[in-house]
Amino acid sequence: MPSYRFDDPEIAAVYRAIYERRDMRHFLPAPVDPEALARLLGAAHAAPSVGMMQPWRFVRITAPGLRRDIHALVEAERLATARALGEREDEFMRLKVEGILECGELLVVGLMAGREAHVFGRRTLPEMDVASVAAAIQNLWLAARAEGLGVGWVSLFEPDRLAALLGMPPGSRPLAILCVGHVAEFYERPMLEACGWASRRPLSELVAENAWPEERAASGEPGSS
């Protein structure tokens, strides 16, 4: 039987990228090498997608004014989110939730229009287009970690307002603002865990055999990592 296994150092590098990936919020204001950015986007585009529909679209934000406008959208949602959290409002407001004005590259990732024409794999699970875009983002994230670049996924924005800013066609939808760039250091632990916002649940609570895992009460809000 042929072996398609990677060499041990190559395997170790894959797992290192997975376990050392972090949702970064602190960036250095240094440019990202264009060739490195192209490699990251190529990694994203190599992701699997339902029915090979490739629903992802990437918008690189290079206009300073547009970057500031996007930051303003995020700030508005940050304040709305804080109010919605009730007793955790002050705690949330102490968190740094984005690095839009500091990062070397800013990308908006969205879903293409016309997705209803793609039935393969989506007839009963139409949200698989979102899953496909998430897979592309994860590819980019892991490739960035291997390149020594940080990525922060920002989801605090009102989708229609961001779509209008970018001139997105009807039926398309923004899913993520990605801050990409150099960092002084990578967090040793997920930032929200280090700040006491939430912690990663044990894998044993989330895996079962032949039936749904027994649900256990989880304290706090689920956190990004």
C-alpha positions as CSV (number, residue, x, y, z in Angstrom):
1,M,0.0,0.0,0.0
2,P,1.5,3.4,-1.0
3,S,2.1,5.9,1.8
4,Y,0.9,9.5,1.3
5,R,2.0,10.5,4.8
6,F,4.1,13.6,5.1
7,D,7.5,13.5,6.7
8,D,7.5,14.0,10.4
9,P,8.9,17.6,10.3
10,E,6.2,18.5,7.8
11,I,3.5,17.0,9.9
12,A,4.8,18.8,13.0
13,A,4.7,22.1,11.0
14,V,1.0,21.6,10.1
15,Y,0.0,20.9,13.7
16,R,2.2,23.8,15.0
17,A,0.3,26.2,12.7
18,I,-3.0,24.9,13.9
19,Y,-2.2,25.1,17.6
20,E,-0.3,28.4,17.5
21,R,-2.9,30.2,15.4
22,R,-4.4,33.1,17.2
23,D,-7.1,35.7,16.6
24,M,-4.8,38.7,16.7
25,R,-5.8,42.3,17.8
26,H,-2.5,44.0,18.2
27,F,-0.5,44.7,15.0
28,L,2.6,46.6,13.9
29,P,2.1,49.3,11.3
30,A,4.4,47.6,8.8
31,P,3.5,46.7,5.2
32,V,2.9,43.0,4.2
33,D,5.0,41.8,1.4
34,P,2.8,41.6,-1.7
35,E,4.1,38.1,-2.6
36,A,3.3,36.9,0.9
37,L,-0.2,38.3,0.5
38,A,-0.6,36.6,-2.8
39,R,0.4,33.3,-1.2
40,L,-2.2,33.8,1.5
41,L,-5.0,34.5,-0.9
42,G,-3.9,31.5,-3.0
43,A,-4.1,29.3,0.1
44,A,-7.6,30.6,0.7
45,H,-8.7,29.9,-2.9
46,A,-7.4,26.3,-2.5
47,A,-10.1,25.7,0.1
48,P,-12.8,23.1,-0.4
49,S,-16.3,24.4,-1.4
50,V,-19.6,22.7,-1.7
51,G,-20.3,21.7,-5.3
52,M,-17.0,23.5,-6.2
53,M,-19.0,26.7,-6.2
54,Q,-16.1,28.8,-4.8
55,P,-18.5,31.3,-3.1
56,W,-15.7,33.5,-1.6
57,R,-14.9,36.9,-2.7
58,F,-12.0,39.0,-1.3
59,V,-11.8,42.8,-1.3
60,R,-8.5,44.4,-0.4
61,I,-8.9,47.7,1.3
62,T,-6.2,50.1,0.2
63,A,-8.0,53.5,0.4
64,P,-7.3,55.2,3.8
65,G,-10.7,56.8,3.9
66,L,-12.5,53.6,3.3
67,R,-10.5,51.9,6.0
68,R,-11.6,54.6,8.4
69,D,-15.2,54.2,7.3
70,I,-15.0,50.5,8.0
71,H,-13.5,51.2,11.4
72,A,-16.4,53.5,12.2
73,L,-18.9,50.8,11.3
74,V,-17.1,48.3,13.6
75,E,-17.0,50.9,16.4
76,A,-20.7,51.5,16.2
77,E,-21.4,47.8,16.4
78,R,-18.9,47.4,19.3
79,L,-20.9,49.9,21.3
80,A,-24.2,48.2,20.4
81,T,-22.8,44.8,21.3
82,A,-21.6,46.2,24.7
83,R,-25.1,47.5,25.5
84,A,-26.6,44.1,24.5
85,L,-24.3,42.2,26.9
86,G,-25.9,43.8,29.9
87,E,-23.9,43.1,33.1
88,R,-20.8,42.3,31.1
89,E,-20.8,45.6,29.2
90,D,-17.9,47.2,31.1
91,E,-15.9,44.0,30.9
92,F,-16.4,43.8,27.1
93,M,-15.5,47.5,26.6
94,R,-12.1,46.8,28.1
95,L,-11.4,44.2,25.4
96,K,-9.5,45.2,22.2
97,V,-11.7,43.6,19.5
98,E,-10.0,44.8,16.3
99,G,-6.8,46.2,14.7
100,I,-8.3,47.8,11.7
101,L,-6.3,51.0,11.8
102,E,-3.0,49.4,12.6
103,C,-2.8,46.3,10.5
104,G,-0.7,46.2,7.3
105,E,-3.5,44.7,5.2
106,L,-7.2,44.8,5.5
107,L,-9.5,42.4,3.7
108,V,-13.2,42.0,3.5
109,V,-14.4,38.5,2.7
110,G,-17.9,37.9,1.4
111,L,-20.3,35.6,-0.2
112,M,-21.0,36.0,-3.9
113,A,-24.4,36.8,-5.4
114,G,-26.4,34.2,-7.2
115,R,-25.8,31.4,-4.8
116,E,-29.4,30.1,-5.2
117,A,-28.3,28.7,-8.6
118,H,-26.0,26.3,-6.9
119,V,-28.0,23.3,-5.7
120,F,-25.3,20.6,-5.5
121,G,-24.7,20.1,-1.7
122,R,-27.0,23.0,-0.7
123,R,-30.5,21.7,-1.4
124,T,-31.1,20.8,2.3
125,L,-28.1,22.7,3.7
126,P,-27.9,26.1,2.0
127,E,-25.6,27.4,4.7
128,M,-22.8,25.3,3.2
129,D,-21.8,28.3,1.2
130,V,-21.0,30.0,4.5
131,A,-19.1,26.9,5.6
132,S,-17.1,27.0,2.4
133,V,-16.1,30.7,3.0
134,A,-15.1,29.8,6.6
135,A,-12.8,27.1,5.2
136,A,-11.1,29.6,2.9
137,I,-10.6,32.0,5.8
138,Q,-9.1,29.2,7.9
139,N,-6.7,28.3,5.1
140,L,-5.6,31.9,4.9
141,W,-5.2,32.0,8.7
142,L,-3.0,29.0,9.0
143,A,-0.9,30.0,6.0
144,A,-0.4,33.4,7.6
145,R,0.7,31.8,10.9
146,A,3.2,29.8,9.0
147,E,4.4,33.0,7.3
148,G,4.8,34.7,10.7
149,L,1.8,37.0,10.1
150,G,-1.1,37.7,12.4
151,V,-4.8,37.6,11.4
152,G,-7.7,38.9,13.3
153,W,-11.3,38.0,12.2
154,V,-13.7,40.9,12.9
155,S,-17.4,40.2,12.8
156,L,-18.6,43.3,14.6
157,F,-20.4,45.2,11.8
158,E,-23.8,45.6,10.2
159,P,-23.6,43.6,7.0
160,D,-25.9,45.8,4.8
161,R,-23.9,49.0,5.7
162,L,-20.6,47.3,4.9
163,A,-22.0,45.9,1.7
164,A,-23.1,49.5,0.7
165,L,-19.7,50.9,1.5
166,L,-18.1,48.4,-0.9
167,G,-20.7,48.5,-3.7
168,M,-21.5,44.8,-3.3
169,P,-24.2,43.6,-5.6
170,P,-27.7,42.5,-4.4
171,G,-27.6,39.0,-3.0
172,S,-24.0,39.1,-1.9
173,R,-23.1,39.4,1.8
174,P,-20.0,40.3,3.7
175,L,-18.9,37.7,6.3
176,A,-15.6,38.9,7.7
177,I,-13.2,41.7,8.0
178,L,-9.7,40.3,8.3
179,C,-6.9,42.3,9.8
180,V,-3.6,40.9,8.4
181,G,-0.1,42.0,9.4
182,H,3.1,41.8,11.4
183,V,2.8,41.5,15.1
184,A,5.3,42.1,18.0
185,E,4.5,38.6,19.3
186,F,1.7,36.0,19.1
187,Y,-0.4,35.5,22.2
188,E,0.6,32.4,24.2
189,R,-3.1,31.7,24.8
190,P,-6.2,32.9,23.0
191,M,-6.7,36.5,24.0
192,L,-10.2,36.1,25.3
193,E,-9.0,33.2,27.5
194,A,-6.1,35.2,28.8
195,C,-8.5,38.1,29.6
196,G,-10.8,35.9,31.5
197,W,-13.7,36.3,29.0
198,A,-14.1,32.6,28.2
199,S,-12.1,29.4,28.1
200,R,-11.9,26.5,25.6
201,R,-14.1,23.6,26.7
202,P,-12.5,20.2,26.9
203,L,-12.8,18.1,23.7
204,S,-14.2,15.3,25.8
205,E,-17.4,17.3,26.3
206,L,-17.9,17.8,22.6
207,V,-17.3,14.3,21.2
208,A,-19.6,11.3,21.6
209,E,-20.3,8.0,19.9
210,N,-23.5,7.1,18.2
211,A,-25.5,9.8,19.9
212,W,-25.4,13.5,20.6
213,P,-23.0,14.6,23.3
214,E,-24.6,15.3,26.7
215,E,-25.0,19.1,27.0
216,R,-23.3,20.6,30.0
217,A,-23.8,24.2,31.3
218,A,-21.0,26.4,30.0
219,S,-20.1,29.6,31.9
220,G,-19.7,32.9,30.1
221,E,-19.9,33.7,26.5
222,P,-18.3,31.4,23.8
223,G,-15.1,33.1,22.8
224,S,-13.1,33.5,19.7
225,S,-9.6,32.0,19.7
